[in-house]
Amino acid sequence: MTLETIQAAIPHRDPFLLIDTIVAQDERTIHCRKTFTGDEYFYRGHYPSFPLTPGVLLCEAGMQAGAVLLSKQAAAVPGKVPVATRIDSVRFKRMVRPGETIDVEVELVEKLADAYFMKAKVSCGGQVAARFEFACTMAEPR
């Protein structure tokens, strides 16, 4: 699915939109992709002589994919957007460098009242770059 589909689902925009395409999606899972060109602003300062994609941005890509996954449920709650409330069990396994593409897979594990619990895996070149669990809720933007 296209960038327009993503932008219709979540409020994130460049330079902080960290997913490019939706590869696959069903009611409980989503698979997204993002290619880092090397021109992104953060590479200038995140180890200029050895640029790395910050791990926190890999986590943010997973949470944005999760927000897209929840966007249909968010539509049922007018005026609210998903926001992160917790991140747990973060493990970084592989560096992601400029020019590489990540695959972001998110699974909705459980919904309890207004809380959504998810698991994310970020891969690059067929290797796990990051794994984590996170939760979010629907909130009113101000």
N, C-alpha and C positions, 0 to 999 in steps of 0.2 A: 504494500500500500504506500501511498505517496506522502510527501512532506505535508501537503495540504490536509490530509486525513489526520496526521499527528497534530498539526496546529489547530484543527477544529476540536480535537479531544482535550488538549491541555493548554494552559496559558503561556508556557515557556516559549521564548523566542531567542534568536541569535543575539548575542554570542553565547547564550547559556542553554540552548537546545542541544541535548547530547544524544539524540537518536535521529537517524536519517530516514530509515525505512522500517516498515513493519513486514517481516517475512511471513509470519503466520500468527493467527490468533484464534482462540476459542473462548468459551465462557470462563475457564480457569487458568489459562496459560497465554503467554505472549512471547514471541521471538522477534527482537528488533536488531537492527544493525547500525553501526556508526563508523565512518571512516575519518580518522584524524589526518588532515592534510599536512600538518606541520606549520601551517600559517596561524594556528590558534594563538591567542594572546598569551596564554599561560606558559607556552614553551620558551618565551623570551626570558623568563625568570626562574623557571623550574629546571634548574641545572643547565644553564646556557651552553656549556660545552658538552653536555650529555643529556639532551632533552628527554624527559619522561612525562607521560601522562599522569597527573596526580591521582593517587588511589582514591581520594575523596570524590573525584570526578567520575571514576568508574562506578562508585556507589551511587552517585547522582544519576548516572545513565540508567542504572537498574531501577531506581525509584521513579524516574520519569516513565520508563516502560511500564512499571506498575500503575502509574497514574493513568496511562492510556488504557491499560487493561480495565481499570475501574471506571473509565469515563462513561460507559453506558449506565452503570449503577449511579454515578454522580448525576446523570441527567434526570434521574428519578427524584433527586433532591435539588430542586431549582435554586440557583444562586450560591451553590457550595462547590468547592474544589477540594481534591484530596491533598492533604499535607502530611508529611512524615512526622511521626511521634516517637519513633524508637528505631534504633539499628543495633543489631546484636551479631555476635559470632562472626565478625569480619575476618576474613583470611585473604591475604594477598599472596598469590602464587607465582605470578609472572609479570615482568615489566611490559608496558605497552609504549611503543615508540612512535614518533611522527611517521606518517605514511601507512600505519597499520589500521586494520579494520577489526572492530570488536563485534561479537555476537552477544546479545543480552537476552537471557531467558529468565522469565519471571513466572512463578506459580502462586496463585492465590490458595493458601493453605486452609484458612479459616476466616469466617466472619462472625464476630461477636458484637451484637448491638451495632454501634457506629464504628467499631474498630475492624480493620482489615489486616490480617497477618499474611505475609508473603515471604517467599524464598527467592533469591536471585543468584544467577551464575553468569559471570562475564568471562567470555573466552576470546582468545586471540590466536590465530594460526592453529586451531585445534587443541590448544592447551588452555587450562583454566587460569585466568588472570586474577579473578576475585570471586569469592563466595560470601554471601551474607544473608541474614534474615532481617526483615524490617516490618514495621507496622505503620499504618496511617489511619487518619480519620477524615471526615468531611468537615470543612470549615468555611465560614463566610469570608470572602476577601474584603479587605477594608480599603 
